[in-house]
Protein backbone atom coordinates (compact mmCIF):
# COMPACT_ATOMS: atom_id res chain seq x y z
CA UNK A 1 0.00 0.00 0.00
CA UNK A 2 1.26 3.47 -0.86
CA UNK A 3 0.33 6.38 1.38
CA UNK A 4 0.40 10.01 0.18
CA UNK A 5 3.73 11.80 0.54
CA UNK A 6 1.94 14.76 2.17
CA UNK A 7 0.81 12.66 5.15
CA UNK A 8 2.11 13.83 8.54
CA UNK A 9 0.18 11.48 10.85
CA UNK A 10 -1.54 8.12 10.63
CA UNK A 11 -4.94 8.72 12.22
CA UNK A 12 -6.51 6.76 15.05
CA UNK A 13 -8.20 3.59 13.75
CA UNK A 14 -6.71 4.25 10.30
CA UNK A 15 -6.09 0.56 9.56
CA UNK A 16 -8.01 -0.95 12.45
CA UNK A 17 -9.02 -4.56 11.70
CA UNK A 18 -7.47 -4.46 8.21
CA UNK A 19 -6.80 -8.19 8.36
CA UNK A 20 -5.49 -8.45 4.79
CA UNK A 21 -2.86 -5.75 5.27
CA UNK A 22 0.57 -7.44 5.25
CA UNK A 23 3.14 -4.66 4.79
CA UNK A 24 3.13 -0.91 4.68
CA UNK A 25 5.80 1.72 4.09
CA UNK A 26 5.11 4.82 6.15
CA UNK A 27 6.29 7.79 4.05
CA UNK A 28 8.94 10.27 5.11
CA UNK A 29 7.22 13.25 6.67
CA UNK A 30 4.99 11.26 9.00
CA UNK A 31 5.70 12.28 12.59
CA UNK A 32 2.96 10.55 14.56
CA UNK A 33 1.24 7.16 14.61
CA UNK A 34 -1.99 7.48 16.56
CA UNK A 35 -3.79 5.03 18.82
CA UNK A 36 -5.44 1.91 17.38
CA UNK A 37 -4.00 2.80 13.96
CA UNK A 38 -3.03 -0.78 13.14
CA UNK A 39 -4.74 -2.76 15.91
CA UNK A 40 -5.93 -6.21 14.83
CA UNK A 41 -4.43 -5.71 11.37
CA UNK A 42 -2.67 -8.47 9.45
CA UNK A 43 0.68 -6.64 9.37
CA UNK A 44 3.74 -8.88 9.33
CA UNK A 45 6.20 -6.05 8.67
CA UNK A 46 6.29 -2.26 8.51
CA UNK A 47 8.87 0.35 7.50
CA UNK A 48 8.99 3.49 9.63
CA UNK A 49 10.61 6.78 8.54
CA UNK A 50 13.30 8.74 10.38
CA UNK A 51 10.83 11.64 10.65
CA UNK A 52 8.67 9.71 13.11
CA UNK A 53 8.76 11.15 16.64
CA UNK A 54 5.88 9.54 18.51
CA UNK A 55 3.74 6.43 18.72
CA UNK A 56 0.93 8.01 20.66
CA UNK A 57 -2.41 6.79 21.94
CA UNK A 58 -3.02 3.25 23.15
CA UNK A 59 -2.87 0.00 21.14
CA UNK A 60 -1.27 1.45 17.99
CA UNK A 61 -0.01 -2.03 17.01
CA UNK A 62 -1.98 -3.95 19.64
CA UNK A 63 -3.01 -7.52 18.81
CA UNK A 64 -1.15 -7.59 15.49
CA UNK A 65 -0.73 -11.35 15.70
CA UNK A 66 1.39 -11.62 12.51
CA UNK A 67 3.86 -8.81 13.21
CA UNK A 68 7.26 -10.51 13.50
CA UNK A 69 9.73 -7.65 13.85
CA UNK A 70 9.88 -3.88 14.00
CA UNK A 71 12.72 -1.39 13.89
CA UNK A 72 11.72 1.88 15.54
CA UNK A 73 13.86 4.84 14.43
CA UNK A 74 15.95 6.72 16.98
CA UNK A 75 13.89 9.85 16.36
CA UNK A 76 11.02 8.36 18.38
CA UNK A 77 10.92 9.60 21.98
CA UNK A 78 7.53 8.28 23.06
CA UNK A 79 5.85 4.90 22.71
CA UNK A 80 2.43 4.85 24.35
CA UNK A 81 0.83 2.29 26.66
CA UNK A 82 -0.27 -1.00 25.09
CA UNK A 83 1.48 -0.17 21.79
CA UNK A 84 2.51 -3.79 21.08
CA UNK A 85 0.03 -5.51 23.39
CA UNK A 86 -0.18 -9.25 22.67
CA UNK A 87 1.75 -9.15 19.41
CA UNK A 88 2.21 -12.88 19.75
CA UNK A 89 4.46 -13.40 16.69
CA UNK A 90 6.89 -10.63 17.60
CA UNK A 91 10.42 -12.01 17.91
CA UNK A 92 12.43 -8.82 17.47
CA UNK A 93 11.97 -5.16 18.38
CA UNK A 94 14.62 -2.48 18.07
CA UNK A 95 13.83 0.28 20.55
CA UNK A 96 15.01 3.83 19.83
CA UNK A 97 18.03 5.26 21.64
CA UNK A 98 16.02 8.35 22.61
CA UNK A 99 13.20 6.46 24.36
CA UNK A 100 12.71 7.49 28.01
CA UNK A 101 10.11 4.99 29.20
CA UNK A 102 8.88 1.46 28.67
CA UNK A 103 5.27 2.39 29.26
CA UNK A 104 2.57 0.33 30.93
CA UNK A 105 1.57 -2.85 29.08
CA UNK A 106 3.72 -1.83 26.10
CA UNK A 107 5.00 -5.35 25.36
CA UNK A 108 2.64 -7.42 27.48
CA UNK A 109 1.92 -10.81 25.96
CA UNK A 110 4.72 -10.73 23.37
CA UNK A 111 5.52 -14.29 24.35
CA UNK A 112 7.78 -15.11 21.39
CA UNK A 113 10.15 -12.23 22.09
CA UNK A 114 13.51 -13.78 23.02
CA UNK A 115 15.88 -10.84 23.45
CA UNK A 116 15.26 -7.24 24.45
CA UNK A 117 17.72 -4.36 24.61
CA UNK A 118 16.60 -1.53 26.86
CA UNK A 119 18.37 1.67 25.76
CA UNK A 120 20.37 3.71 28.26
CA UNK A 121 17.90 6.56 27.78
CA UNK A 122 15.09 4.60 29.46
CA UNK A 123 14.62 5.80 33.05
CA UNK A 124 11.43 3.98 34.04
CA UNK A 125 9.47 0.84 33.30
CA UNK A 126 5.70 0.84 33.64
CA UNK A 127 3.43 -1.73 35.20
CA UNK A 128 2.93 -4.91 33.16
CA UNK A 129 5.39 -3.60 30.55
CA UNK A 130 7.00 -7.04 30.08
CA UNK A 131 4.36 -9.25 31.68
CA UNK A 132 3.57 -12.37 29.69
CA UNK A 133 6.88 -12.28 27.79
CA UNK A 134 7.51 -15.75 29.12
CA UNK A 135 10.09 -16.76 26.49
CA UNK A 136 12.21 -13.65 26.99
CA UNK A 137 15.62 -15.05 27.96
CA UNK A 138 18.02 -12.14 27.43
CA UNK A 139 17.58 -8.58 28.67
CA UNK A 140 20.35 -6.12 27.82
CA UNK A 141 19.84 -3.14 30.12
CA UNK A 142 22.24 -0.43 28.94
CA UNK A 143 21.69 2.17 31.66
CA UNK A 144 24.35 2.31 34.38
CA UNK A 145 21.70 3.15 36.98
CA UNK A 146 18.75 0.79 36.93
CA UNK A 147 15.55 2.34 35.59
CA UNK A 148 12.84 2.73 38.18
CA UNK A 149 10.11 0.11 38.01
CA UNK A 150 6.49 1.09 38.62
CA UNK A 151 5.62 -2.19 40.34
CA UNK A 152 6.66 -5.83 40.53
CA UNK A 153 3.99 -6.47 37.91
CA UNK A 154 6.27 -4.87 35.31
CA UNK A 155 7.94 -8.29 35.08
CA UNK A 156 4.78 -10.34 35.33
CA UNK A 157 2.47 -11.97 37.79
CA UNK A 158 1.03 -15.28 38.91
CA UNK A 159 -2.54 -15.34 37.72
CA UNK A 160 -5.35 -16.47 40.00
CA UNK A 161 -5.56 -19.71 38.03
CA UNK A 162 -1.87 -20.37 38.82
CA UNK A 163 -0.67 -19.66 35.30
CA UNK A 164 2.76 -18.50 36.40
CA UNK A 165 3.80 -18.09 32.77
CA UNK A 166 2.68 -14.50 33.22
CA UNK A 167 6.20 -13.91 34.53
CA UNK A 168 8.87 -12.53 32.20
CA UNK A 169 11.12 -15.40 31.11
CA UNK A 170 9.15 -18.04 32.99
CA UNK A 171 9.50 -20.73 30.30
CA UNK A 172 13.29 -20.32 30.05
CA UNK A 173 14.08 -19.53 33.72
CA UNK A 174 17.42 -20.89 34.84
CA UNK A 175 19.07 -19.93 31.55
CA UNK A 176 17.96 -16.29 31.47
CA UNK A 177 20.50 -13.47 31.66
CA UNK A 178 20.24 -9.81 32.62
CA UNK A 179 23.23 -8.04 31.09
CA UNK A 180 24.13 -4.65 32.56
CA UNK A 181 27.12 -2.29 32.20
CA UNK A 182 30.19 -2.85 34.34
CA UNK A 183 29.77 -1.06 37.66
CA UNK A 184 26.03 -0.57 37.17
CA UNK A 185 23.92 0.01 40.28
CA UNK A 186 20.36 -0.69 41.33
CA UNK A 187 19.86 -4.00 39.54
CA UNK A 188 20.12 -6.07 42.73
CA UNK A 189 17.13 -4.57 44.49
CA UNK A 190 13.41 -4.00 44.08
CA UNK A 191 11.62 -5.63 41.17
CA UNK A 192 14.94 -6.12 39.40
CA UNK A 193 15.77 -8.55 42.20
CA UNK A 194 12.34 -10.12 42.65
CA UNK A 195 10.59 -11.27 40.65
CA UNK A 196 13.18 -10.83 37.88
CA UNK A 197 16.07 -12.65 39.55
CA UNK A 198 13.91 -14.94 41.66
CA UNK A 199 14.48 -18.51 40.45
CA UNK A 200 10.85 -19.45 41.02
CA UNK A 201 9.43 -16.62 38.93
CA UNK A 202 11.60 -15.14 36.15
CA UNK A 203 14.94 -16.77 36.94
CA UNK A 204 17.32 -14.20 35.44
CA UNK A 205 21.00 -14.16 36.35
CA UNK A 206 22.65 -10.76 36.70
CA UNK A 207 25.75 -10.54 34.48
Secondary structure by P-SEA (a helix, b strand, c coil): ccccccccccccccccccccccccccccccccccccccccccccbbbbccccccccccccccccccccbbbbcccccccccccccccccccbbbbbccccccccccccccccccbbbbcccccccccccccccccccccccccccccccccccccccccccccccccccccccccbbbbbccccccccccccccccccccccccccc
